[in-house]
Amino acid sequence: MKSVSDLGDLSGKRILDIGCSRGHMLERFRRYEGVEIVGAELDPRDRADAEARGIHVDTFQINVFDGGQIAARLPYGDEAFDVVIAAEIVEHVV
């Protein structure tokens, strides 16, 4: 796992923050030219606050039932994002 500082220039990259809350972490990436930021958040109040900041926020459950077992899934294709942040939810993912 890399830290954000190890990633270099993020200009033009797509960044996803899973469990973005009110979008404060994603706002830090606006300094990079052409960056696309996307959040994922279940809490409707936090999601509304992030969207008020101009952040697109998706809503989905990561842990889903698959063949009678719980599995972690994201609703995006492979390589849909250049950077994925899971700083506040990683302990909740199966």
Backbone as JSON Lines, residues from 0, in Angstrom:
{"i":0,"aa":"M","n":[0.84,-1.16,0.0],"ca":[0.0,0.0,0.0],"c":[0.9,1.23,0.0]}
{"i":1,"aa":"K","n":[0.6,2.16,-0.88],"ca":[1.38,3.39,-1.01],"c":[0.68,4.52,-0.27]}
{"i":2,"aa":"S","n":[1.46,5.48,0.17],"ca":[0.86,6.7,0.7],"c":[0.66,7.65,-0.47]}
{"i":3,"aa":"V","n":[-0.19,8.64,-0.28],"ca":[-0.48,9.6,-1.34],"c":[0.79,10.31,-1.79]}
{"i":4,"aa":"S","n":[1.69,10.61,-0.86],"ca":[2.92,11.31,-1.23],"c":[3.81,10.47,-2.15]}
{"i":5,"aa":"D","n":[3.64,9.15,-2.14],"ca":[4.43,8.27,-3.02],"c":[3.91,8.26,-4.46]}
{"i":6,"aa":"L","n":[2.74,8.83,-4.7],"ca":[2.11,8.73,-6.01],"c":[2.55,9.8,-7.0]}
{"i":7,"aa":"G","n":[3.26,10.8,-6.52],"ca":[3.75,11.85,-7.42],"c":[2.64,12.77,-7.89]}
{"i":8,"aa":"D","n":[2.79,13.29,-9.08],"ca":[1.82,14.24,-9.65],"c":[0.54,13.49,-10.01]}
{"i":9,"aa":"L","n":[-0.56,13.94,-9.48],"ca":[-1.85,13.28,-9.72],"c":[-2.71,14.03,-10.74]}
{"i":10,"aa":"S","n":[-2.11,14.95,-11.47],"ca":[-2.85,15.68,-12.49],"c":[-3.47,14.71,-13.5]}
{"i":11,"aa":"G","n":[-4.76,14.94,-13.81],"ca":[-5.45,14.13,-14.78],"c":[-5.86,12.74,-14.3]}
{"i":12,"aa":"K","n":[-5.67,12.45,-13.03],"ca":[-5.99,11.12,-12.5],"c":[-7.42,11.07,-11.98]}
{"i":13,"aa":"R","n":[-7.95,9.85,-11.88],"ca":[-9.27,9.61,-11.29],"c":[-9.04,9.05,-9.89]}
{"i":14,"aa":"I","n":[-9.66,9.7,-8.89],"ca":[-9.46,9.32,-7.5],"c":[-10.8,9.0,-6.86]}
{"i":15,"aa":"L","n":[-10.87,7.86,-6.21],"ca":[-12.07,7.42,-5.5],"c":[-11.77,7.35,-4.02]}
{"i":16,"aa":"D","n":[-12.63,7.94,-3.21],"ca":[-12.53,7.83,-1.76],"c":[-13.75,7.07,-1.26]}
{"i":17,"aa":"I","n":[-13.52,5.83,-0.83],"ca":[-14.6,4.98,-0.32],"c":[-14.83,5.35,1.14]}
{"i":18,"aa":"G","n":[-16.04,5.74,1.46],"ca":[-16.33,6.23,2.8],"c":[-15.85,7.66,2.94]}
{"i":19,"aa":"C","n":[-16.21,8.48,1.95],"ca":[-15.66,9.84,1.84],"c":[-16.22,10.82,2.87]}
{"i":20,"aa":"S","n":[-17.24,10.41,3.61],"ca":[-17.87,11.28,4.6],"c":[-18.3,12.58,3.92]}
{"i":21,"aa":"R","n":[-17.82,13.72,4.4],"ca":[-18.25,15.01,3.84],"c":[-17.33,15.51,2.74]}
{"i":22,"aa":"G","n":[-16.36,14.7,2.33],"ca":[-15.51,15.05,1.18],"c":[-14.27,15.85,1.49]}
{"i":23,"aa":"H","n":[-13.92,16.01,2.76],"ca":[-12.75,16.82,3.11],"c":[-11.45,16.27,2.54]}
{"i":24,"aa":"M","n":[-11.27,14.96,2.58],"ca":[-10.04,14.36,2.04],"c":[-9.95,14.61,0.54]}
{"i":25,"aa":"L","n":[-11.06,14.41,-0.18],"ca":[-11.04,14.59,-1.63],"c":[-10.76,16.03,-2.03]}
{"i":26,"aa":"E","n":[-11.2,16.98,-1.23],"ca":[-10.95,18.37,-1.57],"c":[-9.46,18.68,-1.69]}
{"i":27,"aa":"R","n":[-8.62,17.96,-0.98],"ca":[-7.18,18.18,-1.04],"c":[-6.61,17.91,-2.43]}
{"i":28,"aa":"F","n":[-7.29,17.09,-3.21],"ca":[-6.78,16.7,-4.52],"c":[-7.17,17.67,-5.63]}
{"i":29,"aa":"R","n":[-8.0,18.64,-5.32],"ca":[-8.41,19.62,-6.34],"c":[-7.24,20.46,-6.84]}
{"i":30,"aa":"R","n":[-6.16,20.48,-6.11],"ca":[-5.0,21.28,-6.53],"c":[-4.33,20.71,-7.78]}
{"i":31,"aa":"Y","n":[-4.62,19.47,-8.11],"ca":[-4.03,18.85,-9.3],"c":[-4.9,19.14,-10.52]}
{"i":32,"aa":"E","n":[-4.28,19.61,-11.58],"ca":[-5.0,19.98,-12.79],"c":[-5.67,18.75,-13.42]}
{"i":33,"aa":"G","n":[-6.95,18.9,-13.77],"ca":[-7.67,17.85,-14.48],"c":[-8.0,16.62,-13.67]}
{"i":34,"aa":"V","n":[-7.83,16.67,-12.36],"ca":[-8.12,15.51,-11.53],"c":[-9.64,15.32,-11.45]}
{"i":35,"aa":"E","n":[-10.07,14.06,-11.44],"ca":[-11.49,13.75,-11.26],"c":[-11.63,13.05,-9.91]}
{"i":36,"aa":"I","n":[-12.46,13.63,-9.04],"ca":[-12.64,13.05,-7.72],"c":[-14.06,12.51,-7.58]}
{"i":37,"aa":"V","n":[-14.15,11.32,-7.01],"ca":[-15.43,10.64,-6.81],"c":[-15.42,10.09,-5.39]}
{"i":38,"aa":"G","n":[-16.53,10.24,-4.71],"ca":[-16.67,9.68,-3.38],"c":[-17.7,8.58,-3.36]}
{"i":39,"aa":"A","n":[-17.64,7.79,-2.31],"ca":[-18.67,6.79,-2.04],"c":[-19.03,6.94,-0.56]}
{"i":40,"aa":"E","n":[-20.31,7.1,-0.28],"ca":[-20.74,7.34,1.1],"c":[-22.18,6.87,1.28]}
{"i":41,"aa":"L","n":[-22.45,6.18,2.4],"ca":[-23.79,5.71,2.69],"c":[-24.61,6.71,3.5]}
{"i":42,"aa":"D","n":[-23.97,7.46,4.36],"ca":[-24.7,8.38,5.23],"c":[-25.28,9.53,4.4]}
{"i":43,"aa":"P","n":[-26.61,9.68,4.38],"ca":[-27.22,10.69,3.51],"c":[-26.83,12.13,3.86]}
{"i":44,"aa":"R","n":[-26.63,12.44,5.11],"ca":[-26.24,13.81,5.48],"c":[-24.81,14.1,5.04]}
{"i":45,"aa":"D","n":[-23.9,13.15,5.28],"ca":[-22.52,13.35,4.84],"c":[-22.44,13.43,3.32]}
{"i":46,"aa":"R","n":[-23.21,12.57,2.66],"ca":[-23.22,12.56,1.19],"c":[-23.71,13.92,0.65]}
{"i":47,"aa":"A","n":[-24.75,14.47,1.24],"ca":[-25.28,15.76,0.8],"c":[-24.25,16.87,1.01]}
{"i":48,"aa":"D","n":[-23.51,16.8,2.11],"ca":[-22.48,17.8,2.37],"c":[-21.36,17.71,1.33]}
{"i":49,"aa":"A","n":[-20.94,16.49,1.0],"ca":[-19.89,16.31,-0.02],"c":[-20.39,16.8,-1.38]}
{"i":50,"aa":"E","n":[-21.62,16.49,-1.72],"ca":[-22.18,16.93,-3.0],"c":[-22.31,18.45,-3.05]}
{"i":51,"aa":"A","n":[-22.59,19.08,-1.91],"ca":[-22.65,20.54,-1.85],"c":[-21.28,21.15,-2.13]}
{"i":52,"aa":"R","n":[-20.21,20.38,-1.9],"ca":[-18.85,20.82,-2.22],"c":[-18.5,20.55,-3.68]}
{"i":53,"aa":"G","n":[-19.45,20.01,-4.43],"ca":[-19.21,19.74,-5.85],"c":[-18.55,18.39,-6.11]}
{"i":54,"aa":"I","n":[-18.65,17.48,-5.16],"ca":[-18.06,16.14,-5.31],"c":[-19.15,15.16,-5.71]}
{"i":55,"aa":"H","n":[-18.92,14.42,-6.78],"ca":[-19.86,13.37,-7.17],"c":[-19.73,12.23,-6.15]}
{"i":56,"aa":"V","n":[-20.86,11.79,-5.59],"ca":[-20.84,10.74,-4.58],"c":[-21.77,9.61,-4.99]}
{"i":57,"aa":"D","n":[-21.21,8.39,-5.05],"ca":[-21.99,7.18,-5.31],"c":[-22.38,6.54,-3.99]}
{"i":58,"aa":"T","n":[-23.45,5.76,-4.02],"ca":[-23.92,5.04,-2.84],"c":[-24.04,3.56,-3.17]}
{"i":59,"aa":"F","n":[-23.34,2.74,-2.4],"ca":[-23.42,1.29,-2.59],"c":[-22.86,0.59,-1.36]}
{"i":60,"aa":"Q","n":[-23.24,-0.65,-1.18],"ca":[-22.69,-1.49,-0.13],"c":[-21.47,-2.21,-0.69]}
{"i":61,"aa":"I","n":[-20.38,-2.2,0.03],"ca":[-19.19,-2.92,-0.4],"c":[-19.31,-4.4,-0.08]}
{"i":62,"aa":"N","n":[-19.77,-4.7,1.13],"ca":[-19.93,-6.09,1.54],"c":[-21.27,-6.59,1.03]}
{"i":63,"aa":"V","n":[-21.24,-7.61,0.19],"ca":[-22.45,-8.18,-0.4],"c":[-22.44,-9.7,-0.23]}
{"i":64,"aa":"F","n":[-23.62,-10.3,-0.3],"ca":[-23.71,-11.76,-0.27],"c":[-23.44,-12.31,-1.66]}
{"i":65,"aa":"D","n":[-22.58,-13.3,-1.73],"ca":[-22.23,-13.93,-3.0],"c":[-22.09,-15.43,-2.75]}
{"i":66,"aa":"G","n":[-23.05,-16.2,-3.24],"ca":[-23.0,-17.65,-3.04],"c":[-23.1,-18.03,-1.58]}
{"i":67,"aa":"G","n":[-23.86,-17.29,-0.79],"ca":[-24.04,-17.61,0.61],"c":[-22.93,-17.1,1.52]}
{"i":68,"aa":"Q","n":[-21.96,-16.38,0.95],"ca":[-20.88,-15.82,1.75],"c":[-20.81,-14.31,1.53]}
{"i":69,"aa":"I","n":[-20.23,-13.63,2.48],"ca":[-20.04,-12.19,2.32],"c":[-18.74,-11.95,1.57]}
{"i":70,"aa":"A","n":[-18.83,-11.09,0.57],"ca":[-17.65,-10.73,-0.23],"c":[-17.62,-9.21,-0.41]}
{"i":71,"aa":"A","n":[-16.45,-8.67,-0.63],"ca":[-16.31,-7.23,-0.89],"c":[-16.32,-7.0,-2.4]}
{"i":72,"aa":"R","n":[-17.16,-6.07,-2.84],"ca":[-17.28,-5.76,-4.27],"c":[-17.41,-4.25,-4.46]}
{"i":73,"aa":"L","n":[-16.82,-3.77,-5.52],"ca":[-17.0,-2.38,-5.93],"c":[-17.74,-2.39,-7.27]}
{"i":74,"aa":"P","n":[-18.63,-1.42,-7.51],"ca":[-19.42,-1.41,-8.74],"c":[-18.7,-0.74,-9.91]}
{"i":75,"aa":"Y","n":[-17.39,-0.85,-9.96],"ca":[-16.6,-0.23,-11.01],"c":[-15.77,-1.28,-11.71]}
{"i":76,"aa":"G","n":[-15.45,-1.04,-12.95],"ca":[-14.59,-1.95,-13.69],"c":[-13.14,-1.85,-13.24]}
{"i":77,"aa":"D","n":[-12.37,-2.83,-13.64],"ca":[-10.94,-2.81,-13.36],"c":[-10.32,-1.55,-13.95]}
{"i":78,"aa":"E","n":[-9.42,-0.96,-13.22],"ca":[-8.68,0.22,-13.65],"c":[-9.56,1.45,-13.89]}
{"i":79,"aa":"A","n":[-10.74,1.48,-13.26],"ca":[-11.62,2.64,-13.38],"c":[-11.05,3.86,-12.68]}
{"i":80,"aa":"F","n":[-10.2,3.62,-11.67],"ca":[-9.58,4.71,-10.92],"c":[-8.09,4.49,-10.84]}
{"i":81,"aa":"D","n":[-7.37,5.59,-10.77],"ca":[-5.92,5.53,-10.61],"c":[-5.52,5.41,-9.15]}
{"i":82,"aa":"V","n":[-6.32,6.01,-8.27],"ca":[-6.06,6.0,-6.84],"c":[-7.38,5.68,-6.12]}
{"i":83,"aa":"V","n":[-7.33,4.75,-5.18],"ca":[-8.49,4.43,-4.35],"c":[-8.09,4.6,-2.89]}
{"i":84,"aa":"I","n":[-8.86,5.42,-2.19],"ca":[-8.62,5.68,-0.78],"c":[-9.69,4.96,0.03]}
{"i":85,"aa":"A","n":[-9.27,4.24,1.05],"ca":[-10.2,3.55,1.96],"c":[-9.75,3.79,3.4]}
{"i":86,"aa":"A","n":[-9.44,5.04,3.71],"ca":[-8.82,5.38,4.99],"c":[-9.74,5.18,6.19]}
{"i":87,"aa":"E","n":[-11.01,5.41,6.04],"ca":[-11.91,5.37,7.19],"c":[-12.84,4.16,7.19]}
{"i":88,"aa":"I","n":[-12.72,3.28,6.22],"ca":[-13.65,2.14,6.17],"c":[-12.96,0.8,6.07]}
{"i":89,"aa":"V","n":[-11.66,0.78,5.89],"ca":[-10.96,-0.46,5.61],"c":[-11.24,-1.52,6.68]}
{"i":90,"aa":"E","n":[-11.44,-1.11,7.93],"ca":[-11.7,-2.08,8.99],"c":[-13.1,-2.69,8.88]}
{"i":91,"aa":"H","n":[-13.96,-2.15,8.03],"ca":[-15.31,-2.68,7.85],"c":[-15.46,-3.58,6.63]}
{"i":92,"aa":"V","n":[-14.43,-3.66,5.82],"ca":[-14.5,-4.44,4.59],"c":[-14.11,-5.88,4.87]}
{"i":93,"aa":"V","n":[-14.93,-6.8,4.37],"ca":[-14.65,-8.23,4.54],"c":[-13.39,-8.6,3.79]}
